[in-house]
Amino acid sequence: MEKYWNHNTAFHEELVADAKERGGRVLDIGCGDGLLLQRLAPFAQQVVGIDPDTQTIARAQTRLASISNVSLINGDFLAMPAPSQKELYSTVICVATLHHMDLRTALSKMRQVLAPGGRLLIVGLAADKSFIDFIISGLLVLPIRFMDRLHGGMQDVGVRIADPKESLSEIRQAAHEVLPGANIRRRFYYRYLMSWNKPILEH
């Protein structure tokens, strides 16, 4: 299956480079058609993708059929059984999926499945609610449109979409409560990047 570019895949190289530093087991929440899993597989012991959409998982199975260290789960991440200590993940990645779930519940679950010393990486979307939010988004319209044309346009790959509910300030507040010390930065393509390192002594 072909590779493609859109506002989510634009972050793949950065995410893969970060996960590569740890190797081990990697979880991709909302894995879609498996393109990020395909890119992560050479640098991890095992890569697991979970997505609730049956058709999307079927496309991922086709893409990843020849890669031995990838496992796919067709299901709801929030209903995923708690892993044993040996099954915890060195890296947990979530791209454009957090806003499909209850924010605090999802962040708590991500913390639960992450191994001590592991790293959580979230590329997310936030709702524009404040004056500053609208100003920043407005200033990005033309630069992003230029980048879209430079890359040959946004490609719709047939995955579920939803509008974000929480603003960036609300997401920061939730992260402060659930993931103390999490780093959240506005990024290009109307996205933010959240990163959090789980304390080594936490179990």
C-alpha positions as CSV (number, residue, x, y, z in Angstrom):
1,M,0.0,0.0,0.0
2,E,1.2,3.5,-0.8
3,K,2.5,6.1,1.6
4,Y,0.9,9.5,1.7
5,W,1.1,12.9,3.3
6,N,-1.3,14.8,5.5
7,H,-1.3,16.9,8.6
8,N,-0.9,13.8,10.8
9,T,1.8,12.0,8.8
10,A,3.8,15.2,8.8
11,F,4.8,14.3,12.4
12,H,5.7,10.7,11.7
13,E,9.4,11.2,11.2
14,E,9.7,13.0,14.5
15,L,7.7,10.3,16.4
16,V,9.7,7.5,14.9
17,A,13.0,9.1,15.8
18,D,11.8,9.6,19.4
19,A,10.5,6.0,19.7
20,K,13.7,4.7,18.2
21,E,15.7,5.9,21.2
22,R,14.0,3.4,23.4
23,G,13.0,0.5,21.1
24,G,11.1,-2.1,23.1
25,R,7.4,-2.3,22.8
26,V,5.4,0.5,21.1
27,L,1.7,1.1,21.2
28,D,0.0,3.3,18.5
29,I,-3.5,4.3,19.7
30,G,-5.9,4.9,16.8
31,C,-3.5,3.3,14.3
32,G,-5.7,3.8,11.3
33,D,-4.4,2.1,8.2
34,G,-1.1,1.3,9.8
35,L,1.3,3.7,8.1
36,L,2.9,4.8,11.3
37,L,3.2,1.2,12.5
38,Q,5.0,0.4,9.3
39,R,7.5,3.1,9.9
40,L,8.0,2.2,13.6
41,A,8.4,-1.6,13.0
42,P,12.1,-1.5,12.0
43,F,13.1,0.2,15.3
44,A,11.0,-1.7,17.9
45,Q,11.0,-5.1,19.4
46,Q,7.2,-5.2,18.9
47,V,4.7,-2.7,17.6
48,V,1.0,-2.9,18.6
49,G,-1.8,-0.9,16.9
50,I,-5.3,-0.5,18.2
51,D,-8.3,1.0,16.4
52,P,-12.1,0.6,16.8
53,D,-12.9,0.8,13.1
54,T,-13.1,-2.6,11.5
55,Q,-12.6,-1.5,7.9
56,T,-9.5,0.6,8.8
57,I,-8.0,-2.3,10.7
58,A,-8.5,-4.5,7.7
59,R,-6.5,-2.0,5.6
60,A,-3.8,-2.0,8.2
61,Q,-3.7,-5.9,8.1
62,T,-3.1,-5.6,4.3
63,R,-0.4,-3.0,4.7
64,L,1.4,-4.9,7.5
65,A,0.9,-8.5,6.4
66,S,4.6,-9.1,5.7
67,I,5.9,-7.5,8.9
68,S,6.4,-10.1,11.7
69,N,6.7,-7.8,14.8
70,V,3.4,-6.0,14.4
71,S,0.1,-6.9,16.2
72,L,-3.3,-5.3,15.5
73,I,-6.2,-5.0,17.8
74,N,-9.7,-4.1,16.6
75,G,-11.2,-2.5,19.6
76,D,-11.7,0.5,22.0
77,F,-8.5,1.6,23.7
78,L,-10.4,2.6,26.9
79,A,-11.7,-1.0,27.1
80,M,-8.3,-2.6,26.6
81,P,-7.3,-4.9,29.5
82,A,-4.6,-3.7,31.8
83,P,-1.3,-5.2,30.6
84,S,1.0,-7.2,32.8
85,Q,4.3,-5.7,33.9
86,K,6.1,-7.5,31.1
87,E,3.5,-6.2,28.5
88,L,3.9,-2.5,29.3
89,Y,5.0,-0.2,26.5
90,S,8.3,1.7,26.2
91,T,6.5,4.3,24.0
92,V,2.8,5.1,23.6
93,I,1.9,7.2,20.6
94,C,-1.5,8.8,19.9
95,V,-2.0,10.8,16.7
96,A,-5.2,12.8,16.2
97,T,-7.1,10.3,18.3
98,L,-7.3,11.7,21.8
99,H,-10.2,14.1,21.0
100,H,-12.3,11.0,20.1
101,M,-12.1,9.8,23.7
102,D,-12.9,11.2,27.2
103,L,-9.8,13.3,27.9
104,R,-8.9,12.5,31.5
105,T,-9.9,8.8,31.2
106,A,-7.8,8.4,28.1
107,L,-4.7,10.1,29.6
108,S,-5.1,7.9,32.8
109,K,-5.2,4.8,30.6
110,M,-2.2,5.8,28.6
111,R,-0.3,6.3,31.9
112,Q,-1.4,2.9,33.0
113,V,-0.1,1.0,29.9
114,L,3.2,2.9,29.8
115,A,6.3,1.3,31.3
116,P,8.2,3.1,34.1
117,G,10.8,5.2,32.3
118,G,8.7,5.1,29.1
119,R,7.5,8.0,27.1
120,L,4.0,9.2,26.0
121,L,3.8,11.2,22.7
122,I,0.5,12.7,21.7
123,V,-0.1,14.7,18.5
124,G,-3.6,16.2,19.1
125,L,-6.2,18.7,18.0
126,A,-7.6,21.4,20.2
127,A,-10.8,23.5,19.9
128,D,-10.4,27.3,19.4
129,K,-12.2,29.0,22.3
130,S,-10.1,32.0,23.3
131,F,-9.3,35.1,21.4
132,I,-5.7,34.0,21.2
133,D,-6.7,30.6,19.9
134,F,-8.6,32.2,17.0
135,I,-5.8,34.6,16.2
136,I,-3.2,31.9,16.1
137,S,-5.3,29.6,13.9
138,G,-6.1,32.6,11.6
139,L,-2.4,33.4,11.2
140,L,-1.7,29.8,10.2
141,V,-4.3,29.5,7.4
142,L,-2.1,30.8,4.6
143,P,1.2,29.1,5.6
144,I,-0.5,25.8,6.0
145,R,-2.3,26.2,2.7
146,F,1.1,26.8,1.1
147,M,2.6,23.7,2.7
148,D,-0.4,21.6,1.6
149,R,0.2,22.6,-2.0
150,L,4.0,22.0,-1.6
151,H,3.3,18.4,-0.5
152,G,0.7,17.8,-3.3
153,G,-2.3,18.4,-1.1
154,M,-3.9,16.8,1.9
155,Q,-4.9,13.2,1.4
156,D,-8.1,11.9,2.9
157,V,-7.4,8.2,3.8
158,G,-10.9,7.4,4.9
159,V,-10.6,7.4,8.7
160,R,-13.1,8.7,11.2
161,I,-12.9,12.4,12.0
162,A,-14.4,14.5,14.8
163,D,-14.1,18.0,16.0
164,P,-12.1,18.5,19.1
165,K,-14.0,19.5,22.2
166,E,-11.4,20.9,24.6
167,S,-9.2,24.0,24.1
168,L,-5.5,23.8,24.6
169,S,-5.8,25.4,28.0
170,E,-8.3,22.8,29.1
171,I,-6.0,20.0,27.7
172,R,-3.1,21.5,29.7
173,Q,-5.2,21.5,32.9
174,A,-6.2,17.9,32.4
175,A,-2.6,16.9,31.7
176,H,-1.4,18.8,34.8
177,E,-3.8,16.7,36.9
178,V,-3.1,13.3,35.3
179,L,0.4,13.6,33.9
180,P,2.4,16.1,36.2
181,G,5.2,17.6,34.3
182,A,3.8,16.9,30.8
183,N,5.2,19.2,28.1
184,I,2.6,20.6,25.7
185,R,3.5,22.9,22.8
186,R,1.5,24.3,19.9
187,R,2.7,22.9,16.6
188,F,2.1,23.6,12.9
189,Y,-1.0,22.1,11.0
190,Y,-3.4,23.1,13.9
191,R,-1.8,20.5,16.1
192,Y,-0.2,20.4,19.5
193,L,2.5,17.9,20.8
194,M,2.2,16.5,24.3
195,S,5.1,14.5,25.7
196,W,5.5,12.9,29.1
197,N,8.1,10.7,30.7
198,K,6.8,8.2,33.2
199,P,8.9,8.2,36.4
200,I,11.2,5.1,36.5
201,L,10.1,4.4,40.1
202,E,6.4,4.5,39.3
203,H,4.5,1.1,39.0
